[in-house]
Amino acid sequence: MRYFFEITYNGTSYHGWQNQPNAISVQQVVEDSMTKVFRKKTPVVASGRTDTGVHCVKQYFHADVDAVFDEKEWIPKLNSILPRFIAIRSIRPVKPEANARYDAQDRTYEYHITRVKDPILVGRAYYFLGPGYTNLGAGNCVIDRRT
């Protein structure tokens, strides 16, 4: 049976979503955890990818699992094995032909840039001071393409 899994993660410790030959990725950690829970190699297909160090608030991936579906059991089991930087939020059964990558209806990316040095934002926003940027106040900025 095919399932869509909703995932969120802090990508600081990972080399993006997609499996890498010489680095740890979010996908690798998820597949390893799913293999432990379902006692069978469980490859996943994601709706999109992220780069090294990038966080993800909401992403979906699909996997084919032969176990009897029990969302209340699966989520706690997976989350107890996954590192604290990765969490499964929901799981739902879908049609066998459903595909997280090709059936995605939209993708949204947010870039947080600040012109104010703030240690609380380290790893969550880019600190940038340079020409071509207009200060909007409160630490926000926007690219000024007229310069």
C-alpha positions as CSV (number, residue, x, y, z in Angstrom):
1,M,0.0,0.0,0.0
2,R,1.3,3.5,-0.8
3,Y,1.3,6.3,1.8
4,F,2.1,10.0,1.8
5,F,4.1,11.1,4.8
6,E,4.3,14.7,5.9
7,I,7.7,15.6,7.2
8,T,9.4,18.7,8.7
9,Y,13.1,19.0,9.5
10,N,16.0,21.3,10.5
11,G,18.6,20.7,7.8
12,T,21.6,22.2,9.6
13,S,23.2,18.8,10.1
14,Y,22.3,17.3,6.7
15,H,23.6,17.6,3.1
16,G,20.1,18.3,1.7
17,W,17.2,15.9,1.2
18,Q,18.5,13.6,-1.5
19,N,20.8,10.7,-0.8
20,Q,24.5,11.5,-1.3
21,P,27.4,9.0,-1.8
22,N,29.7,10.6,0.8
23,A,27.4,12.6,3.1
24,I,24.4,12.2,5.3
25,S,21.1,13.4,3.9
26,V,17.6,13.7,5.3
27,Q,16.4,11.0,2.9
28,Q,19.0,8.5,4.1
29,V,18.1,9.0,7.7
30,V,14.3,8.7,6.9
31,E,14.8,5.5,4.9
32,D,17.0,4.0,7.6
33,S,14.4,4.7,10.2
34,M,11.6,3.4,8.1
35,T,13.6,0.2,7.4
36,K,13.9,-0.3,11.2
37,V,10.2,0.3,11.9
38,F,8.8,-1.8,9.0
39,R,11.6,-4.4,9.1
40,K,12.1,-4.1,5.3
41,K,14.1,-1.8,3.0
42,T,11.7,1.1,2.4
43,P,12.8,3.6,-0.3
44,V,11.0,7.0,-0.4
45,V,10.2,9.5,-3.1
46,A,9.9,13.2,-2.1
47,S,7.9,16.0,-3.5
48,G,11.0,18.1,-3.8
49,R,14.6,18.5,-2.6
50,T,16.5,20.9,-0.4
51,D,20.1,21.9,-0.4
52,T,22.7,21.4,2.4
53,G,21.7,23.1,5.6
54,V,18.2,24.1,4.4
55,H,15.2,23.6,6.7
56,C,11.8,22.3,5.6
57,V,8.5,23.2,7.3
58,K,6.3,20.9,5.3
59,Q,7.3,18.4,2.6
60,Y,5.7,15.1,1.5
61,F,7.2,11.9,0.4
62,H,5.6,8.6,-0.5
63,A,6.6,5.1,0.4
64,D,5.1,1.6,-0.3
65,V,4.6,-0.2,3.0
66,D,3.2,-3.7,3.4
67,A,2.3,-3.3,7.1
68,V,-1.3,-2.7,8.3
69,F,-1.9,1.1,8.4
70,D,-2.0,2.6,11.9
71,E,-1.2,6.3,12.0
72,K,-1.3,6.5,15.8
73,E,1.3,3.7,16.0
74,W,3.5,4.6,13.0
75,I,4.1,8.3,13.8
76,P,5.3,7.8,17.4
77,K,7.5,4.8,16.3
78,L,9.1,6.7,13.5
79,N,9.6,9.9,15.5
80,S,11.2,7.9,18.4
81,I,13.8,6.6,16.0
82,L,14.3,9.8,13.9
83,P,16.8,12.4,15.3
84,R,15.3,15.4,17.1
85,F,15.8,17.5,13.9
86,I,13.4,15.4,11.8
87,A,9.7,14.7,12.5
88,I,6.8,13.0,10.7
89,R,3.7,15.1,11.1
90,S,1.1,12.9,9.4
91,I,0.6,9.8,7.2
92,R,-2.2,9.0,4.9
93,P,-3.0,6.2,2.5
94,V,-3.2,7.1,-1.2
95,K,-3.9,5.4,-4.5
96,P,-1.2,3.1,-5.7
97,E,-0.4,5.4,-8.6
98,A,-0.1,8.6,-6.4
99,N,3.4,10.2,-6.6
100,A,4.7,12.7,-4.2
101,R,7.0,14.3,-6.8
102,Y,4.7,14.5,-9.8
103,D,1.4,15.0,-8.0
104,A,2.7,18.0,-6.0
105,Q,0.4,21.0,-6.7
106,D,2.8,23.7,-5.6
107,R,6.1,24.4,-4.0
108,T,7.0,27.4,-1.9
109,Y,10.5,28.5,-0.8
110,E,11.2,31.2,1.7
111,Y,14.5,33.0,2.1
112,H,15.1,34.9,5.3
113,I,17.6,37.7,5.0
114,T,18.5,40.2,7.7
115,R,20.7,43.3,7.8
116,V,20.8,43.3,11.6
117,K,23.3,41.0,13.3
118,D,21.2,38.7,15.6
119,P,22.6,35.6,17.2
120,I,19.1,34.1,17.6
121,L,18.7,34.1,13.8
122,V,22.0,32.2,13.2
123,G,21.1,29.2,11.0
124,R,17.6,30.7,10.3
125,A,18.4,33.8,8.3
126,Y,21.2,35.1,6.2
127,Y,23.0,38.2,7.6
128,F,23.8,40.5,4.6
129,L,25.1,44.0,4.4
130,G,25.8,45.2,0.9
131,P,24.9,47.5,-2.0
132,G,21.7,47.0,-3.8
133,Y,19.7,46.2,-0.7
134,T,17.0,48.4,0.8
135,N,16.2,48.3,4.6
136,L,12.5,47.8,5.3
137,G,13.0,48.2,9.1
138,A,12.8,45.6,11.8
139,G,15.7,43.7,10.3
140,N,14.0,42.9,7.0
141,C,15.3,43.8,3.6
142,V,14.4,43.3,0.0
143,I,16.6,43.2,-3.1
144,D,16.4,46.6,-4.9
145,R,16.9,45.6,-8.6
146,R,17.1,49.3,-9.7
147,T,20.7,49.7,-8.6
